[in-house]
Amino acid sequence: MRILFLGDMVGRPARCAVARFIASRRKEMGIDVVIANSDNVAHGRGVTRKTAEEVLGSGVDFLTSGDHAWDNPQAFDISKAGDLNFVFPANLPDADFHMSRKVFEAGGIKILVMNLAGNVFMNRETIPPFETVDKILKENEESDNGAKIILLDFHAEATSEKKAIGRYLNGRVSAVVGTHTHVQTADEEILSGGTAYITDLGMVGVENSILGCEEKAVLEQYINKTPFKYQLAEDDNVMLEGVVVDVDEKTGKAVRIERLRERVVCGSDNT
């Protein structure tokens, strides 16, 4: 099974780019499943039902989230309804554990998608991710609906914490992909136990920007210490970043991982 993971989607330029990329490249690349991080998909802060339905309707199969999940209460409502392939971090203290990981099917194959948030340098308090992931994996192992292919989006700031959970889960899951920093790392690898790993997927956002935001607003924050507010960059040139992972359907082990970084031109109909 070939799985495309996309980094944090930032606002409507990202939604446009993802739709165009999937329409033109999914079949060509032989992609079976597309999983994308939606933490910034609704104008940079969280996700709404409208934006989730838009992205899922454009060909993304599953959405993960992150520390901005609570910025818009619709994230909770979406997960509670359970009608969309969407999860938020299982270790947020106010989260309903049973709504924050999900098994879905693709081509008759069961896939478990987990989402966890880091503890280090994050603005939100979290339950330790290591004990949370152990609980999820034990539940999956004991379930009649258990999945062989297991995927984790670890939404975290510290590279050391991401490396640590990757090694902790080596051989126990199919892939651990990091999100949150919007900066793609060059350390994709297949770990010794058959787990695909990358510290950060990067982002899907305007290329000429600072993490998808207008440069001026971010520079003002650092130079003049002004309060930061989201002012998303708007431009036709969007950088789409992520990885493609090949997983053996019988063993659940990853056999290949390849970094993806491609410019997508959206044009004037970017709405």
Phi, psi and omega per residue, in radians:
M1 nan 2.331 -3.135
R2 -1.844 2.125 -3.048
I3 -2.053 2.255 3.043
L4 -1.772 2.109 3.041
F5 -1.818 2.245 3.101
L6 -1.956 2.449 3.139
G7 -1.238 -3.092 -3.072
D8 -0.882 2.083 3.087
M9 -1.451 2.190 -3.046
V10 -1.912 1.735 3.006
G11 1.186 -2.904 -3.036
R12 -1.199 -0.513 3.036
P13 -1.029 -0.650 3.125
A14 -1.188 -0.724 -3.137
R15 -1.072 -0.705 3.093
C16 -1.122 -0.824 -3.083
A17 -1.112 -0.735 3.140
V18 -1.099 -0.776 3.136
A19 -1.049 -0.777 -3.114
R20 -1.189 -0.718 -3.120
F21 -1.125 -0.819 -3.115
I22 -1.108 -0.745 -3.125
A23 -1.084 -0.619 -3.044
S24 -1.696 -0.428 -2.970
R25 -2.088 -0.313 -3.040
R26 -1.017 -0.889 -3.125
K27 -1.139 -0.746 -3.136
E28 -1.032 -0.686 -3.096
M29 -1.527 -0.107 3.127
G30 1.237 0.586 -3.101
I31 -1.345 2.242 3.108
D32 -1.626 -0.617 -3.066
V33 -2.445 2.411 3.060
V34 -2.082 2.168 3.095
I35 -2.127 2.274 -3.073
A36 -2.345 2.583 3.106
N37 -1.504 2.225 -3.039
S38 -1.882 0.315 -3.012
D39 -1.107 -0.418 -3.123
N40 -2.184 0.367 -2.962
V41 -1.308 -0.458 -3.119
A42 -1.730 1.516 -3.115
H43 0.891 0.663 3.013
G44 1.564 -0.210 -3.075
R45 -2.318 1.734 3.051
G46 1.312 -2.804 -3.058
V47 -2.393 2.555 3.027
T48 -2.021 2.877 3.089
R49 -1.066 -0.684 -3.112
K50 -1.084 -0.810 -3.122
T51 -1.241 -0.629 3.102
A52 -1.098 -0.802 3.141
E53 -1.141 -0.618 3.111
E54 -1.094 -0.838 -3.088
V55 -1.226 -0.735 3.100
L56 -1.125 -0.607 3.110
G57 -1.232 -0.353 -3.124
S58 -1.519 -0.052 3.074
G59 2.131 -0.070 3.013
V60 -1.297 2.383 -3.081
D61 -1.610 -0.481 -3.064
F62 -2.663 2.481 3.135
L63 -2.038 2.330 2.952
T64 -1.880 3.088 -3.091
S65 -2.452 -2.572 -3.085
G66 -3.068 -2.588 -3.042
D67 -1.227 -0.276 3.096
H68 -1.567 0.146 -3.103
A69 -0.980 -0.639 -3.081
W70 -1.540 -0.044 3.115
D71 -1.136 -0.463 3.065
N72 -2.266 2.071 -3.072
P73 -1.069 -0.212 3.131
Q74 -1.121 -0.415 3.106
A75 -1.050 -0.767 3.115
F76 -1.129 -0.767 -3.119
D77 -1.100 -0.702 3.130
I78 -1.090 -0.808 -3.100
S79 -1.196 -0.680 3.131
K80 -1.122 -0.693 3.125
A81 -1.117 -0.645 3.043
G82 1.284 0.156 -3.084
D83 -1.568 -0.167 3.121
L84 -2.013 2.634 3.066
N85 -1.368 1.547 -3.037
F86 -2.614 2.393 3.018
V87 -2.407 2.666 2.994
F88 -2.046 2.958 -3.048
P89 -0.974 2.258 -3.088
A90 -1.238 -0.274 -3.059
N91 -1.892 0.326 2.936
L92 -1.269 2.339 -2.979
P93 -1.064 -0.509 -3.126
D94 -1.686 0.109 -3.085
A95 -1.405 2.630 2.981
D96 -1.481 1.949 -3.044
F97 -0.909 -0.684 -3.048
H98 -1.342 -0.081 3.085
M99 -1.861 0.156 -2.986
S100 -2.076 0.327 2.912
R101 -2.725 2.664 -2.977
K102 -2.658 2.481 3.010
V103 -1.767 2.241 3.039
F104 -2.304 2.957 -3.104
E105 -2.009 2.479 3.048
A106 -2.416 2.082 -3.110
G107 1.047 0.547 3.140
G108 1.408 0.044 -3.128
I109 -1.805 2.285 3.108
K110 -1.386 2.357 3.141
I111 -2.282 2.203 3.059
L112 -1.688 2.152 3.089
V113 -1.918 2.200 3.095
M114 -2.038 2.664 3.088
N115 -2.378 2.188 3.113
L116 -2.284 2.667 3.068
A117 -1.911 2.566 3.126
G118 -1.312 2.856 3.091
N119 -1.667 -0.493 -2.928
V120 -1.602 2.252 3.076
F121 1.065 0.402 3.109
M122 -1.775 2.625 -3.105
N123 -1.359 -0.262 -3.108
R124 -1.931 2.450 3.054
E125 -1.237 2.413 3.128
T126 -2.325 2.720 2.969
I127 -1.288 2.463 -3.121
P128 -0.856 2.196 -3.068
P129 -1.157 -0.484 -3.075
F130 -1.167 -0.768 -3.137
E131 -1.253 -0.540 3.121
T132 -1.184 -0.781 -3.118
V133 -1.177 -0.589 3.071
D134 -1.065 -0.712 -3.129
K135 -1.126 -0.747 -3.137
I136 -1.143 -0.774 -3.099
L137 -1.170 -0.641 3.094
K138 -1.130 -0.767 3.126
E139 -1.064 -0.736 3.132
N140 -1.125 -0.703 -3.117
E141 -1.129 -0.619 -3.072
E142 -1.562 -0.128 -3.056
S143 -1.484 2.558 3.028
D144 -1.239 -0.319 -3.125
N145 -1.799 0.373 -3.058
G146 -1.110 2.588 -3.099
A147 -1.854 2.550 3.062
K148 -1.481 -0.687 3.105
I149 -1.561 2.109 -3.046
I150 -2.222 2.212 -3.040
L151 -2.185 2.403 3.117
L152 -2.181 2.204 2.909
D153 -1.717 1.940 3.140
F154 -1.773 1.862 -3.027
H155 -1.620 1.711 -2.977
A156 -2.621 2.781 -3.104
E157 -1.586 -0.833 -2.992
A158 -1.364 2.187 3.122
T159 -1.112 -0.600 -3.132
S160 -1.145 -0.678 3.124
E161 -1.165 -0.667 3.109
K162 -1.153 -0.785 3.101
K163 -1.032 -0.713 -3.088
A164 -1.112 -0.786 -3.109
I165 -1.260 -0.519 3.042
G166 -1.057 -0.798 3.129
R167 -1.227 -0.629 3.131
Y168 -1.082 -0.616 -3.088
L169 -1.719 0.089 -3.135
N170 -0.986 2.139 -3.141
G171 1.515 -0.144 -3.101
R172 -1.837 -0.337 3.126
V173 -2.375 2.863 -3.104
S174 -1.373 -0.649 -3.098
A175 -2.702 2.482 2.973
V176 -2.151 2.011 3.114
V177 -2.090 2.342 3.132
G178 -1.590 2.565 3.028
T179 -2.381 3.135 3.023
H180 1.916 -0.717 -3.026
T181 -1.422 -0.302 -3.107
H182 1.168 0.191 3.130
V183 -2.102 2.029 -3.076
Q184 -1.242 2.343 3.104
T185 -1.717 2.789 -3.049
A186 -1.911 0.699 -3.066
D187 -2.118 0.526 3.120
E188 -1.090 2.426 -3.115
E189 -2.831 2.818 2.945
I190 -1.771 2.011 -3.123
L191 -1.237 2.927 -2.998
S192 -1.021 -0.511 -3.111
G193 -1.587 0.095 3.115
G194 1.583 0.438 3.086
T195 -1.808 2.182 3.053
A196 -1.328 2.453 -3.067
Y197 -2.503 2.465 2.891
I198 -2.590 2.443 -3.081
T199 -1.182 -0.709 3.040
D200 -2.632 2.318 -3.138
L201 -1.218 -0.457 -3.018
G202 1.740 -2.525 -3.102
M203 -2.501 2.939 2.866
V204 -2.021 1.818 -3.058
G205 -2.861 2.999 -3.112
V206 -0.967 2.285 -3.079
E207 -1.132 -0.809 -3.122
N208 -1.538 1.329 -3.072
S209 -2.768 3.102 2.965
I210 -1.964 1.775 -3.110
L211 0.994 0.530 3.119
G212 1.649 -0.076 -3.125
C213 -1.831 2.762 3.081
E214 -1.037 2.358 -3.079
E215 -1.050 -0.748 -3.044
K216 -1.008 -0.801 -3.106
A217 -1.116 -0.682 -3.129
V218 -1.249 -0.732 3.126
L219 -1.105 -0.682 3.099
E220 -1.037 -0.688 -3.136
Q221 -1.082 -0.770 -3.078
Y222 -1.397 -0.660 -3.063
I223 -1.417 -0.812 -3.064
N224 -1.857 0.069 3.117
K225 0.983 0.661 3.086
T226 -1.435 2.660 3.107
P227 -1.043 2.405 -3.105
F228 -1.499 2.366 2.988
K229 -2.325 2.566 -3.113
Y230 -1.168 2.116 3.023
Q231 -2.311 1.653 -3.003
L232 -1.209 2.462 3.077
A233 -1.268 2.501 3.103
E234 -2.187 2.040 -3.114
D235 -2.806 2.727 -3.127
D236 -1.256 -0.487 -3.055
N237 -1.574 1.957 -3.099
V238 -2.031 2.359 3.087
M239 -1.686 2.148 3.141
L240 -1.853 2.129 -3.049
E241 -2.237 2.590 3.112
G242 2.995 -2.752 3.075
V243 -2.446 2.707 2.987
V244 -1.948 2.219 -3.095
V245 -2.131 2.265 3.038
D246 -1.711 2.219 -3.103
V247 -2.113 2.349 3.046
D248 -1.264 2.060 -3.055
E249 -1.158 -0.482 -3.104
K250 -1.367 -0.679 -3.064
T251 -1.759 -0.362 -3.053
G252 1.361 0.118 -3.129
K253 -1.575 2.493 3.058
A254 -1.398 2.456 -3.136
V255 -2.055 -0.212 -3.114
R256 -2.796 2.502 3.029
I257 -2.449 2.365 -3.124
E258 -2.388 2.285 3.103
R259 -1.271 2.524 3.131
L260 -2.195 2.271 3.066
R261 -2.584 1.898 -2.995
E262 -2.472 2.355 3.091
R263 -1.396 2.334 3.078
V264 -2.119 2.219 3.131
V265 -1.698 2.111 -3.045
C266 -1.581 -0.639 3.115
G267 1.488 -3.059 -2.981
S268 -1.293 -0.217 -3.127
D269 -1.594 0.355 -3.141
N270 -1.271 1.720 -3.107
T271 -2.199 nan nan
